[in-house]
Amino acid sequence: MAQVHFTAWLRELVPNGPVQAAGAMTVGDALTAVFEAEPQVRGYVLDERGELRKHVCVFADGTRLANKAALSHPIRPEATLYVMQALSGG
């Protein structure tokens, strides 16, 4: 099962992490499994169109994924994902 970890701020919404995502073949599949178990975090990760929010960053097995391609990125069944809010500004 893929493990989905959340950084500190999002972990307040998902206190019992990491969340196990069975049957995930893509990052999007893993997140869908998380949202089924923890629906309150969906709106912080995805926008109203179901796309990754602009300031959310996903790492799969240590590699930062491009925002637009992150949800369709294939993962191994035992992948480790980190979901975090990216910082912007100067």
Stockholm file with secondary structure:
# STOCKHOLM 1.0

chainA/1-90         MAQVHFTAWLRELVPNGPVQAAGAMTVGDALTAVFEAEPQVRGYVLDERGELRKHVCVFADGTRLANKAALSHPIRPEATLYVMQALSGG
#=GR chainA/1-90 SS CEEEEECHHHHTTSTTCSEEETTCSBHHHHHHHHHHHCGGGHHHHBCTTSSBCTTEEEEETTEECCGGGTTTCBCCTTCEEEEEECCCCC
#=GC SS_cons        CEEEEECHHHHTTSTTCSEEETTCSBHHHHHHHHHHHCGGGHHHHBCTTSSBCTTEEEEETTEECCGGGTTTCBCCTTCEEEEEECCCCC
//
